[in-house]
Amino acid sequence: MDGWIDALLDDKRGDRALAASLFAYVLAWTLYRVISTLPRGINFDMSELYVWSRDLAWGYAKHPPFSAAVVRVWFTALPVSDVTFSLLATANIALTLWIIFKICRRFMPRDKAVFGVALMTLVPFFNFHSLKYNANSVMLPLWAATIYFFLRAYEARSALFAVLTGIAAAAAMLGKYWSAFLLAGLGIAALIDRRRAAFFRSPAPWLITITALALFAPHLAWLAQNDFPTLTYASGRILGTYGDVIVSAIGYLVGSIGYVLPAVIVALVLLRRRPAAVAESAWPADDNRRLAVMALALPLVLPALVAPVTHLKLNALWSLPNFALLPVVLLSSPLIGVTREALRGALGLAALLTLGALALSPAIALALHLYAPPHGSDYASVVADDVAAQWREISDRPVPFVSGEGELAMSVAYYLRAPAGAFIETAEPTIRSALADRGGVIVCPSSEAWCLAIADRLMAPQQLTRRVEVVAAPSLFGFAGQPIRYVLMLSAPLKRS
């Protein structure tokens, strides 16, 4: 531990030591993810992104395109597998922690910055909840980068950092529209700050705006051309009654604070903060630190203020990217010092959580396997093996297309490396055309009558069809899982002369 601390605090080798620590963090949590989810495969959010990434566009049915584009780039460099997909998620976390370290170094010495990064590893947003790569986790580094560049642009009124802020802000919005609360919060923080006149007289805010809008414009054009599907999807988060909205907003704030509360408590205990230090951290006299407090608080609180007007149903998990500035707010006060003993405690807790989770991952996997009812898409890898075996009996070509119940179809398509389409009303003509032209597979849980009815309707005009019912009950450590029955419908492509 002392050698680790010496390396992290050394001015010459500290950055390399932190990079090596984050590399170990990535390996440990990747192994945890892979082992603890055996034999259920990757999360549906990830398989959906993979299917989207095979056909890049400026938007998709649920979300804007950035996360799918990252998946496409990642799997251009690496082979497609559950391990490499999990590696993308953990590398995303490590990149965020590195950016947080760089933010911290703008406000505090190295020992406090290292302490701050160790604290963040105690927040489940930076391990458990972000081990699946999706539209929420993609915002982690994008929000952190936007905040970092914005603070630099505001402080120095630099054209370079203004452009970088605009790029990061556009990327965040192309990751998920929730990022609008980040941009609104930063804008309000800029207006409240005492240096606002100098900032808004400079080119910086206009460069930020022009750059962000220019990069976001192609997605706006796509929205208009495709009848705003992402907004239609988001409208499903609208609540009916005012009481439900208020409860949702309160739950969002309480839950968001609850996620980071363990890290805050550890900081208070290890640093023995006095009331004066707590008060000074909450509203600092220093302009830069006060701006950081507002840049943390405003994007967190704004959704709860907007929800009663928009009737938006909030989820505390959506605050996942919001806390990049938490170490700055907790630690940057000159009234606070980080002792070597406190740093040893924070790093020890970080290591204990990481290595403890890894050690327990086989037991966690077995407990989930035996006692957590499987979701329909959890056994997609097993279903994909059955599909591949059945398909080889009717065609020597790769499976051209998978459809059916949405999550199951996307996940089976991921394991088959095939295109996919979900059962939604507007997609039926496309699916029918694909089956007639190339053939394909429809997969449904046998308990889903609605899925089977649509599948029968789509398969009725097709030739060379096969219908098979299979049972998936993969075993783990010799224990059979809870079985799920699936119906596979296969339509072989007609041979052309």
Secondary structure, DSSP 4 states (H G I P E B T S, - for coil): -HHHHHHHH-TTTHHHHHHHHHHHHHHHHHHHHHHHTTTS-S-HHHHHHHHHHTS--S--SSS-SHHHHHHHHHHHHS--SHHHHHHHHHHHHHHHHHHHHHHHHTTS-HHHHHHHHHHHTTSGGGTGGGSS-STTTTHHHHHHHHHHHHHHHHHH--HHHHHHHHHHHHHHHHH-GGGHHHHHHHHHHHHHSTTHHHHHHSSHHHHHHHHHHHHHHHHHHHHHHTT-HHHHHHGGGB-SSHHHHHHHHHHHHHHHHHHHHHHHHHHHHHHT--HHHHHHHHS-SSHHHHHHHHHHHHHHHHHHHHHHHHTBPP-GGGGTTTTTTHHHHHH--TT----HHHHHHHHHHHHHHHHHHHHHHHHHHHHHHHHSPPPTTTTHHHHHHHHHHHHHTT-SSPP--EEESHHHHHHHHHHHT--EEE--GGGHHHHHHHHHHH-EEEEEETT-HHHHHHHHHHHTT-SSEEEEEEEE--EETTEE---EEEEEEEEPPPP--
